[in-house]
Amino acid sequence: MAKISINFNDTVGVINPNIYGHFAEHLGRCIYEGIWVGEDSEIPNTGGIRNDVVAALKKMKPPVIRWPGGCFADDYHWQNGVGPREGRPQGVNIHWGEVPEPNAFGTQEFVRFCRMLGAEPYIVGNVGSGTVQELREWVEYCNYGGDSTLARRRAADGSPEPLDVTYWGVGNENWGCGGSFSPEDYGTEFRRYATFVRGFGKQLYVIACGPSGNDVEWTVRFFRKLKKDYWDFRNIHGFAAHYYCGTAGTSTVYSEDQWYELIWKGLRMEDLVVQQRAAMDAYDPQRKIGLIVDEWGTWHPAEPGHNPRFLYQQNTLRDALVAATTLDIFNRHADKVVMANIAQTINVLQAMVLTDGSAMLTTPTGYVYEMYAPHQGGMAVRTTVETDTVPVVTARAGSGELPFVAGSASVKGKELFVTLTNSHATQAVSLDVELLAGAVANGASARVLAGDIHAHNTFEAPTALTPVTMSVDARGSHFSVSMPPASVIALEVTLS
Ligand code: AHR
């Protein structure tokens, strides 16, 4: 037995659709095979971009996609990825297996991929091994609407009109693979780069590199540096942390305890969101600079038989629970988080879809994104949950209590959208839903993703785990939902 109370008088804020963002890096088979197969491929494609992947991702309504990395971004020189494909240089991907980088997928291909999905492109510039000039010229190539050599190059590459890229990152993980900077040194670099990242008539959204996990010290030292030099936070709109909850066992082999452990580690995202925003509030009390989590997710040992540097992992119902509980955190803190990008879209880490040559499947995590899409742009309303918990003890990440039931709620007019998880590995939960402030339900539709805790999709059984409809009799201000063990539920309630 558990209970969720939804208080319509207590609104949190509009859920920024960008919380449902993605991340695609030149890493393993994410870009090459996962997105780009080339026009001559036997895999059905549109201008080189595979159709099955686009169709599957479209159902998830991705609002924004971050590219080209990741660590790759700070060794990427954008000029290598424009112009006629046959003339593009072949490089080496130094971070991810030292494999050849054909540069067949560059700026034009990326923006085209985004537009096919209805997503905004988010481009990460190269601070670690690049130059201010390179980034400044990349923006000009993409966005300048007048006559310049770079605008002409863009037109010759197939886009007479500006590509209209709003989101620009100034480096990636600059405390690590992006140049091993201290927060103060990165602060100096950031300022220099951001001074020259100009909109060319368009208001850009410039994103600074935030901490590794919930490293509050990085945040304080970075903002103190900008403040100290009286820079007044010019041309910084977002600040992006990364948090990977890691693994417990492997992607598909884990005990019940490890099932709970990983979901619990995923929930540490809530500490990050609250504490990072509090640290930012000290410098930016009006929240003009948005907190972003532009890499997050599970990180299991790579699947046997695959290049370990390709970070290819299976994806089970446990990953789906991590995705769902994390997205619920972002929804519940809609006043604090403006964007989040799960790592990564295809074939890498906690992917939405997996491919094997011409075959493709949607993962349990991908289905969570489909199920949660109606939250995008909704008004988050405060929820209170009463639930049993299970103790979790980890080797290195501390210990605590994992609540079995969690969720979030948002409203759009007369539609209430509630997402729920039951993390109990073996027991169903009867959930009492209470609508406060005089709200009354007048019917609902629901979908559930549930199964054995190890359930996942394979190329032999690609639809072994998919969401199914469930019936919920939602009438009045109280109703009940039967939550199967190990389940994610999406409930659309019509209010009278
Ligand atoms: O997502 C894989 C890698 O994880 C990214 O390249 C890097 O930013 C992070 O460490």
Residues whose N, C-alpha, C, O or C-beta is under 5 A from the ligand:
A	BS01	AHR	G70 C71 F72 E173 A343
